[in-house]
């Protein structure tokens, strides 16, 4: 049996906190309601703000298996839902022919048996063991096309999949479904209506500092404060891709590995590629601009 679900919003906050996921009350509320109502949770937000991590934390906290469907352009049913083990089926047909079995109905029944069915993530999510339904993560749904999105409607409406040669497979217990999107395209309203919705925003400086202290505990306190404030200022700039929380943690970890206890212009210049991933953005932070932001950060901390 899996761990019991949280019985309140406060218990949901405590559950997330116990796994070092620093969430605000709004996120804990919608997550609690999603679990309580058995509805998928649709999470939108910029890359790197912790959407995928919510499913991982939920799986660990509830002691349920995590099944992840990583979406991409061209994703089809054979990769996402199921396919038949064609080589094994052909071998079964040849062996039946060699044994003189000519009953077509029996042969068809045999080759479309469960042992030849290869279960992909969607079907796995519907086939969880009793008392321990999985956490089903549909990650970056916006990368797929509208045809696959339409197929998911049956899954999210009735938690079942129909296989023509096999029949309908329905979940004995609904999995906890987390859907994420980076909003590179709009998802159809029909799918959104089947979900509860939450926008995962960048955290405040206070909450981000708490995250860094948990995820990069070896980082010097002064260094962590300077990193968080520096990143918060970068998010106010017109960059091609502002850094997410994941990059903040990576930077704190990298600078700790370099035995840094505070930021300085040379360190920023040398390690900015950990934080920013586009050359145009990096070029803006080289030289005087990076130093100007750092001076502002140090002045703010000195007056705090």
C-alpha positions in Angstrom: 0.0 0.0 0.0 1.2 3.5 -0.7 1.4 6.3 1.8 -2.0 7.9 2.6 -2.7 11.1 0.7 -2.6 14.4 2.7 -5.8 15.2 4.4 -5.5 19.0 4.3 -3.7 21.9 2.6 -1.4 22.2 5.5 -0.5 18.5 5.3 0.2 19.0 1.6 2.5 21.8 2.4 4.3 19.7 5.0 4.5 16.8 2.5 6.2 19.0 -0.1 8.4 20.6 2.6 9.6 17.2 3.8 10.9 16.5 0.3 12.7 19.9 0.2 10.2 21.3 -2.3 9.5 24.9 -1.2 6.0 25.6 -2.4 3.6 28.5 -1.7 0.1 27.9 -0.3 -1.6 28.4 -3.7 0.3 25.5 -5.3 -0.3 23.3 -2.2 -4.0 24.1 -2.4 -4.4 23.1 -6.0 -2.3 20.0 -5.6 -4.4 18.9 -2.6 -7.6 19.4 -4.6 -6.2 17.5 -7.5 -5.4 14.5 -5.3 -8.7 14.8 -3.4 -10.9 15.2 -6.5 -9.0 12.7 -8.7 -8.4 15.4 -11.4 -5.3 15.9 -13.4 -3.2 18.9 -12.5 -2.1 21.1 -15.4 1.0 23.1 -14.7 2.2 25.9 -16.9 5.3 28.1 -16.4 8.7 28.9 -17.8 11.3 26.2 -18.1 13.3 25.5 -14.9 10.7 26.7 -12.3 10.1 23.2 -10.8 7.0 21.9 -12.6 8.5 18.4 -13.3 9.9 18.2 -9.8 6.4 18.3 -8.4 5.6 14.9 -9.9 8.9 13.5 -8.6 8.3 14.8 -5.1 4.7 13.5 -5.1 5.9 10.0 -6.2 8.5 9.9 -3.4 6.3 11.3 -0.7 3.4 9.0 -1.4 5.6 6.0 -2.1 4.1 5.5 -5.6 5.8 4.6 -8.8 6.5 7.5 -11.2 5.7 6.9 -14.8 6.9 9.7 -17.1 5.8 10.3 -20.6 8.3 12.8 -22.1 6.6 14.5 -25.0 8.2 15.5 -28.2 7.3 16.4 -31.8 6.1 13.3 -33.7 5.1 11.3 -30.5 2.7 8.6 -31.6 0.5 5.9 -30.0 3.1 3.1 -30.5 5.7 5.1 -28.4 3.3 6.6 -25.9 0.6 4.0 -25.3 1.3 0.5 -26.6 2.5 -1.7 -29.5 2.5 -5.3 -30.3 5.7 -7.5 -30.2 5.6 -8.3 -33.9 8.6 -10.6 -34.0 7.2 -12.8 -31.2 3.8 -12.8 -32.9 5.3 -13.9 -36.2 7.2 -16.7 -34.4 3.9 -17.8 -32.8 2.2 -17.9 -36.3 5.1 -19.9 -37.8 5.0 -22.4 -34.9 1.3 -22.8 -35.2 1.5 -23.4 -38.9 4.2 -26.0 -38.3 2.0 -27.7 -35.7 -0.8 -27.8 -38.2 -3.1 -25.4 -36.4 -5.4 -23.8 -38.9 -8.1 -22.4 -36.7 -7.9 -18.7 -37.5 -10.0 -17.4 -34.6 -7.8 -19.4 -32.1 -4.6 -18.1 -33.8 -5.8 -14.5 -33.7 -6.7 -14.9 -30.0 -3.3 -16.4 -29.3 -1.2 -13.7 -31.0 -3.1 -10.8 -29.5 -2.7 -12.1 -26.0 -1.4 -10.1 -23.1 2.1 -11.6 -23.3 2.6 -9.9 -26.7 1.4 -6.5 -25.6 4.2 -4.0 -25.0 3.0 -1.4 -22.5 4.2 2.1 -23.0 3.8 4.9 -20.4 0.1 5.7 -20.9 -0.9 2.0 -20.6 1.5 1.5 -17.7 -0.2 4.4 -15.9 -3.6 2.7 -16.3 -2.3 -0.7 -15.1 -1.1 0.2 -11.6 -1.3 -2.3 -8.8 -4.3 -2.1 -6.5 -3.8 0.2 -3.6 -0.7 1.8 -5.2 -1.8 3.8 -8.3 1.2 5.6 -9.9 2.0 9.2 -10.4 1.7 9.8 -14.1 3.8 12.7 -15.4 3.0 14.0 -18.9 5.9 16.3 -19.4 6.1 19.2 -21.9 2.8 18.4 -23.6 3.1 21.5 -25.7 5.9 19.7 -27.7 3.4 17.2 -29.2 0.9 17.9 -32.0 -2.8 18.4 -31.7 -3.6 14.9 -32.9 -1.9 13.3 -29.9 -3.4 15.9 -27.6 -6.9 14.9 -28.8 -6.1 11.2 -28.1 -5.3 12.1 -24.5 -8.9 13.2 -24.0 -10.1 9.6 -23.7 -7.4 8.9 -21.2 -8.1 11.9 -19.1 -11.9 11.7 -19.3 -12.4 8.0 -18.5 -8.9 6.8 -17.6 -9.1 4.1 -20.2 -7.6 3.1 -23.5 -9.2 1.0 -26.2 -7.0 -1.4 -28.2 -8.9 -2.7 -31.2 -7.4 -6.2 -31.1 -7.5 -6.5 -27.4 -10.3 -4.5 -25.9 -10.6 -1.6 -23.4 -8.2 -1.3 -20.5 -9.5 0.8 -17.7 -7.6 1.9 -14.6 -8.7 0.1 -11.4 -7.6 3.2 -9.5 -7.0 6.6 -11.1 -3.3 7.6 -11.2 -2.3 11.0 -9.9 -1.7 12.9 -13.2 0.6 15.9 -13.5 0.7 17.6 -16.9 3.4 20.2 -17.6 3.8 22.7 -20.5 6.3 25.5 -21.2 3.6 27.2 -23.2 5.4 27.1 -26.6 1.9 26.6 -28.0 -1.6 26.8 -26.6 -3.2 23.6 -25.4 -6.8 23.0 -26.5 -9.6 24.0 -24.0 -11.2 20.6 -24.2 -8.1 19.1 -22.5 -7.7 21.9 -20.0 -11.3 21.6 -18.8 -10.5 18.1 -17.6 -7.8 19.4 -15.3 -7.2 21.8 -12.4 -4.8 24.6 -13.4 -1.8 26.3 -11.8 0.8 28.8 -13.2 4.2 28.0 -11.6 6.0 31.3 -11.4 9.5 32.2 -10.5 9.9 32.3 -6.7 10.4 35.4 -4.6 14.0 36.1 -3.4 13.2 34.7 0.1 11.7 31.5 -1.2 14.5 31.0 -3.8 17.1 31.5 -1.0 15.3 28.8 1.0 15.4 26.5 -2.1 19.1 27.1 -2.6 19.9 26.4 1.0 18.2 23.0 0.7 19.4 22.0 -2.7 23.0 23.4 -2.3 23.5 23.1 1.5 27.3 23.5 1.3 27.1 26.9 -0.3 28.3 29.8 1.9 25.3 31.9 3.2 26.7 35.1 1.8 27.4 33.5 -1.5 23.8 32.1 -1.7 22.3 35.5 -0.9 24.4 37.2 -3.6 23.6 34.5 -6.1 19.8 34.7 -5.5 19.7 38.5 -5.7 21.9 38.5 -8.8 19.6 36.0 -10.5 16.5 37.9 -9.4 17.9 41.0 -11.1 18.7 39.1 -14.3 15.0 38.0 -14.5 14.1 41.7 -14.8 16.2 42.1 -17.9 15.3 41.6 -21.5 17.2 38.3 -22.0 16.6 35.6 -24.6 16.2 33.1 -21.8 16.2 34.1 -18.2 17.6 31.6 -15.7 15.3 29.3 -13.9 15.5 28.0 -10.4 17.4 24.9 -11.7 20.1 27.2 -13.0 20.3 29.1 -9.7 21.0 25.8 -7.9 23.5 24.7 -10.5 25.4 28.0 -10.2 25.4 27.8 -6.4 26.7 24.2 -6.6 29.4 25.1 -9.2 30.7 28.1 -7.2 30.8 26.0 -4.1 32.9 23.4 -5.9 35.3 26.3 -6.8 35.5 27.2 -3.1 34.0 30.6 -3.6 32.5 32.4 -0.6 31.3 35.5 -2.5 30.7 36.8 -6.0 33.2 39.0 -7.8 33.3 40.2 -11.4 35.9 37.7 -12.5 34.0 34.8 -11.1 30.8 35.9 -12.8 32.5 36.2 -16.1 34.2 32.8 -15.8 31.1 30.9 -14.7 28.2 32.7 -16.4 27.8 29.7 -18.8 26.4 27.7 -15.9 23.6 30.3 -15.5 22.9 31.5 -19.0 22.7 29.3 -22.1 22.6 31.7 -25.0 25.7 33.6 -26.2 23.8 36.9 -26.7 22.7 36.8 -23.1 26.2 35.9 -21.9 27.7 38.8 -24.0 25.4 41.3 -22.2 26.7 40.2 -18.8 30.4 40.4 -19.7 32.4 43.3 -18.4 30.7 46.4 -16.9 27.1 45.2 -16.9 27.8 42.2 -14.7 29.8 44.4 -12.3 27.1 47.0 -12.2 24.5 44.3 -11.2 26.9 42.9 -8.6 27.5 46.3 -7.1 23.7 46.8 -6.8 23.4 43.4 -5.1 26.2 44.1 -2.6 24.7 47.6 -1.8 21.3 46.1 -1.2 22.7 43.4 1.1 24.8 45.9 3.0 21.8 48.1 3.7 19.5 45.2 4.6 
